[in-house]
Amino acid sequence: MSDSPEKLKLGALVALVVGSMIGGGIFSLPQNMAASAGVGAVLIGWAITAVGMLTLAFVFQTLANRKPDLDGGVYAYAKAGFGDYMGFSSAWGYWISAWLGNVGYFVLLFSTLGYFFPVFGEGNTPAAVIGASILLWAVHFLVLRGIKEAAFINLVTTIAKVVPLALFALICLFAFKLDVITADIWAVGSPDLGSVMNQVRNMMLVTVWVFIGIEGASIFSSRAEKRADVGKATVIGFITVLLFLVLINVLSMGVMTQPELAKLQNPSMAAVLEHVVGHWGAVLISVGLIISLLGALLSWVLLCAEIMFAAAKDHTMPEFLRRENANHVPSNALWLTNAMVQVFLVITLFSASTYLSLIYLATSMILVPYLWSAAYGFLMALRGETYEQAPGERRKDLLIGAIALLYAIWLLYAGGMKYLLLSALLYAPGAILFAKAKRELGQPIFTSMEKLIFAAVVVGALVAAYGLYDGFLTL
């Protein structure tokens, strides 16, 4: 079986992790970070993120090796450790995060095209929303016909992502000025950013957004040639992407000052390179980003449908999401996903949602699946489950699990009350699908504990709904 062409080797799994992590976020990183924090806070934030995300990568590695029966990514861990409703909420939150991310990608794509065609503005003008809608349904019908991301497209998009990033890092290394980066390390000249602690908190959601996809190998774990490769790919992919992210972020701050970076239009990498080498630099980054985003859009559209389909196959989601068309594409899941993307594209028109506000919301939705995965890894080590023959490993995994869990809790705090309430508003309606799935199995909907959790979600959703109506919360 190991020689079967369908099975994925280590290199393919690493490419999946790197490919799903490098979408559009990295191309907007200089502005996104400068809008939230000064140089000092950025460096502290990256240090926390590196440790936190690395421990989370190790948790995914451990779970892949110790729980080979749990396929299908993060929601399976929540379900195994904390029951059906938590499993459902993880699948639902991950799905919403994925398609909200796609809305963000469309806004960024047309914001990039706005560099060449001003009618698209920052990606949320009427022309941009019409263009994005046409592209969305073109991708939708392409996928419905069973046309999946070919190896050639994967190769082209990976090169399109990595080549401009490497060139950017190399050019900015030569243009780097120490006096620029050290001019105002703690952003004293930008009092609106708040204290250093506030700056670190505010940049945290951006750092998580650029790491979404770290669980990519675990989602495809059932197709890995060797089970151990899933964990290796997660860690190798993480370290590769971390190096790119920190280099691009820190080098930009040695080329332009924090206030200058904060004012840039996204994709801000294009403007930074233009500042160094002139117009061709912006064109290079913009073209690379457009190809990268088209590839990322196609793969994430497939992934959105796959999440719902996989969850429906084990009765976490209702049966109608299990249906496939003649081309073996989960068509109902695809229709539901892209209908939601369309609704939110229209919302960006009326609420003037920018790329950054969309990614903050998408990131807050994925914090729950990450939290339950970290908690399950910690719980397994605490109980000694699967560690009967390896007490030494248990101590190590207990420490790693504890750090990952603390990091996941810190992220919820860093996200702030606004995004916690908005995510509750998106989590609450999911109970309709959960109830439908339970009825199909002839089981009671909630356990006693799940009733309390759901009640808390509903209260948060009601507060968010009132906040949006009253104006003290905005999208």
N, C-alpha and C positions, 0 to 999 in steps of 0.2 A: 504493500500500500504506500510505503514511503516514497516510491518512485512515481506515483500517480501525478500526472501533469496538473491536476486540480489543486494539489497541495502547495502551500506557500513556503518558500525557503526563507532563511533569516533576512537576506537582502531585500526581498519583496516586502516582508513585514516591517523592516526599518523604513522603507520607502513609504509604506502606508502611514506610519506614525508621523514621519517628517512631512509628507504630503498633506495630511489632514491638519497638522499644526500650522504649517506655513500656508495661510490662505491670503487674506488681505490685511490682517491686523498689523503685521510687521511693517508694511509700507506706510502706515500712518503713525507709527510708533513715536517719531521725534516730536510731533505736535501733541499727540495724546498725552505723553508723559510730561511735557513742558507745561501743558494746560493745568496739570494737577500738582506738580512738585518742582522744587529746585534740585540742583545737582546732588547735594548731600542726601536729601530725602530719597532721591532716585537710587543712589548707591545702597542705602540702608534697605530700601524696598526690594531691590534685586537680590540682596543677601538673604533676606527672609524668604523671598520667593524661591530662590535656588534650593535652600534647605527644605522648605515645605513641599515644593513640587517633586523634589528628588525622593523624599520619603513616600510621597503618594505614588510615584513611579515604582518604588520598591514594594509597596503594598499590592499594586496590580501584578507585579512580578510574582510575589509570594502566593497570591490568590490563584493565579494562573497555574502555578505548579502544584499547590496543595488541594485545589478544588477543580480537578480536570473535568468533572461532570457538569460544572456550571458554565455553559457557553452563552454567548449573546450579550456580553458586555456588562456595564455597571448595574443595570437594574436587577440582574440575577443575584448579585451579592446582597442587595437590600432586601430582596424577597426571602432569601435563605436565612438571613440573620434577624430580620425584624418583621416578618409577616407580609401578607398579601398586599395590604394597602400601601405600605412603605415601598414594596416592589413596584406596584402600579405607579406611585407618585414619582419614583425615580425614572421609570420609562417615560411617563408623561412629561416630567420636567426636562429630561434629556431631549425628547422630541421637540418640545416648544423652544428650547435653547437652540436646537439645530436649525429649525425653520426661521426663527427670529434672526439668527446669524445670517441666513440667506437673504433676509430683507436688508440687513446691514451691508451685505456684499453688493446687492443691487444698488443701494444708495452710493456706496464707494465706487462702484464701476462707472455709474453715470456722472459722479463727481469728477472722476478721472477723465472721462470723455468731455466734461465741461471745460477742461484745460484747452481742448482743441475746438470745442463747439460751445460757446458761452450760453446757449439756450438751455443747456442742461444744468447750469448753475452748480450748486453743491449736491446735486443728485436727488433733490426733493422738489423740483419745479414740475409743473404739469407735463412738460415735454419729457422730462426724465421718468416720471411715473408711467406715462404711456409707453415709452421705449422699454422700460423694465418689464411692464406687463406683457408686451409682445414677446420679449425674450423668454420670460418665465413660461409662457404657454408653448413656445417653440421647444424648449427643453423638455417640458411635460410630455408633449406628443412624441418627441424623439425617444424618451425613456419608455413610454407605453408600447412602442414598436419593438421593444426588447433590445434596443441599441445601447449597450453598456460602454463604460469608459474603456476604450481599447488601449493596449499596451503603448501604442504609438502616441496617443493623446497624453497618456500618463507621462511618457518620456519627455514630450515637448513641454508640458506644463511644469514638470520638475526642473528642467533646464531653464525655462523662463523665470522660475522663482529664484533659483540659486545663482545663476550667472549675474543678474543685476545686483543682487545682494553682495556677492563677493567683490564685484567691481566697486560698488559704493563704499564698502569697508576699506578697500585698498586706496581709493582716491582720497577719502576723508582722513585716512591715516597720515597722508602726506600734507593735507591741508590743516591738520589738527594744531590748535594753538593753546598752550597751557594757560596763558593769561585770560583767555575767553572762558574756559571752564572753571577757573578759580576766582573769577571776578566777583561772583555773589553766590558762594556755595550754598548758603542756607536760605536763599531767596528773600533776604531782608528788604530788598528793593521792590518786592511784590507782596505787600502785606495782605492782599486779598486771598493769597493761598493759605493763610493761617499758619498755625504752629507746625513744627517739623513733624510731630505725631500726626497731625491732620493731613499733611502732605503725603506721608507714607500711606495712610489709610486710603486717601483719594486715588493714589496710583495703583492700588492693589487690584482693583477690578480689571484694569487694563492688562496687568501682568497675567491674570488668570485667563482672560480672553485669548491672549496670544498662545497660551498653552493648551487650550481646548483641542482635543485630538490626541492627548497623551494616552488615552485609553483605547486608541484606534486598533492596536494589535489585539487587545483582549476581545474586541467585538468580533474579530475574525479568527478567534482562537480555535474554533472547530475546524478551520481549514489550514492550520499550521502543520508543516511536515513533522516538526518536533515540538512537543509541548513546551520544552524549556526555552525555545526560541522566542516565544511570546514575551516572556519577561525580559530577555536580553534585548529584543527589539525596542521595547518600551524605554529601557534605560539608555541605550545607544542613541535612539531618536531624540530623547529628552536633552541629553548633553549637547548633541549637534545643534539643536534649535536654540538652546540657552546661549551658546557661544555667539551665534548670529545675532540674537536679540540684544545681548549686552553690548556687543561691539557696535551695532548700529545706533543704539540709544546713547551710549557714552561718547562715541566719536562725533555724533551730531552736536552734542553740547560743547564740543571743543571747536566747532566750526561757526556756530551761531549762538547768541546768548539765549537764555531761557525766555525772556519776554518776546524776542524775535521769533523763536520757534513756536511759542504759544499762539501767535497770530497767523500762522501759516494755514493755507487751505489744504485739505487732504486730497490725495496722498502726499503727506509732507516730505517724504524721502525725495520726491521729485524736486521740490522747491529747494531743499538743502543741497542737492547735487547741482542744481542750476546755479545756486549761489557760488559754488566752487568752480565749475567748468563752463558755465553758460548754458544756452538753450538746449543743446543736444543731450545734456545730462537729464533734464526733465523729461525729454522725449523717450530716452532709454528706459527710465524707471516706469513711466506711464505705460509704454507698450508691454513691458515685462509684467506689470500689474494686471493689465487687461487680459492677457493670455492666462495668467495665474488664476485670476478670478473666474474666468469662464470654466477652467478645469475644476476649480474648487466648487463652483456652483453645481456642476454636473454630478460630482461625487457626493456632495452633501444632499442633493435632491434624492439620490438613490439611497443614501444612508438614512434620511428621514423616514422614507417608506419602509426601509428594512427594519428599523427600530420597532415601528408599530406592528409590522408583520411578524417579527420574531416574538414579540410580547403576546400577540394574538394566538400564536401557535401553542404556547403553553398556558393559554386561558387567562393570562393576566389582563389582556384586552378583549373586547367583544369579538364574536366569531366573524362578523362582516368584514373585519380588517384582515382576515386570513385569505380572503378571496384573491385569486390570481387571474389574469386574462390569458388568452391563448398563447401568449409569448412568455408565460411564467413571470410576469411582472405583477407585484402586489398592487393592483390598480386602485382599489378602494382607499388604501393607505396613501397612495400617491395623490388621488383627487382631494382627499381631506387636507393633506399637507399643503398643496399648492393653492387651494382655496384660501387657507389661512395666510399664506404669503401675500396673496392678492389683496385681501382685506387690509393687512398692515401696510402694504404699499400705498393704498389710498389714504390710510390714517397719516402717513408721513407728510402727505400733501396738506392736510388740515392742521396737524399739530406741529408742523415744521420740524419733525424729529430728525436730528442729525445722526450721522454714523455713530458718533460717540455715545449718544443717549440710547441708541438701539443695542450697541454692544454691551453697555452696562446692564440693560434689562436681560439680554440673552445670557450674560455671565451669571447674574443672580439666580437664574433658573437652573443652572447646572451645579450650583453650590450644594444643593440637597443630594443629588446622586453621588457627588464626590464625598460628602460628609458620611453617607451610609456605607460607602465602600471602605473608607478609612476606619469607621467604627466596627465594621464586620471583621476587618483584618486584625484590629486590636482585640476584639472579643474572642476570636479564634485562638490567638496567642495566650490570652488571659485564661481561657478554659483549658488550654493544652490540647485542643482538638487537632488531630493529625500530627502532633509533636511527640507521640509516645516514644519514638526511637531517636529523637533529636532534641534533648533538653537545652543544649547550648544554643541551637538555632532559635528556640522558643524565646529565650531572654533577649536575643538580638531583635527578633521580630516584634516583641512586646514594646521595646524602646522605639523602634521605627514606627509602629502603629500608633503609639502615644503621641509622637511628634506630628505625624500626619493628621491625627484627629484634632489636636490643638490648633494646627494650621487651618484645617477646614472650619473650625469654630471661629477662629480669628477672621477668616474671610467673610463669614456671615456678619460679624461685627463691622468689618471694614466696609462692607457693602452699604451699611447704614439702614436706617428704618425705612427710608423712602422705597428702596428697591426690594426690601423684605415684604412691605405691604403690597407693592405692585405685583410681586411674584405670587403672593397669596391670592390676588385677584385672578391670576392665570391658572393657579393650581386648583382652586375651588370647583370650577365647572367640570374638571376631569372626573369628579365623583359620579357624574351621569354615566360615563363609559364604564367606570369601575362597578357600579351597581348593575349595569346591563350584563357585564361579564359574570358577575356572581349569580345573577338570576338564571343565566344559561346553564350554570352548574348546579342550580337548585340549592345554593348555600346562602346562609345569612350574610348580609352585606358587610357589616362591621363587627369586630370583637369589641369588648368594653373599652379597652385602651384606644382602639382605632376611632371610636366615637368621640373620645376626648380630643384626639389629635385633629380630627376633621372639624370639630366645633371651633378649635383655635384657628384653623385655616379660614373658616367661614367668617369669624369675627374680623380677622385681618383683611379679608376681601371686602367686607362691608365698610370698614374704615377707609380702605383704598378707594372704593367707589365714591364714597362721600367726599374724600379728598380731591378726586378728579373733578367732581361736580362743583365743589366749593372753590377750587383753585389752589389749595395749599399743597396739592400734589400735581406734578405735570409729567407727561411722557417725555 
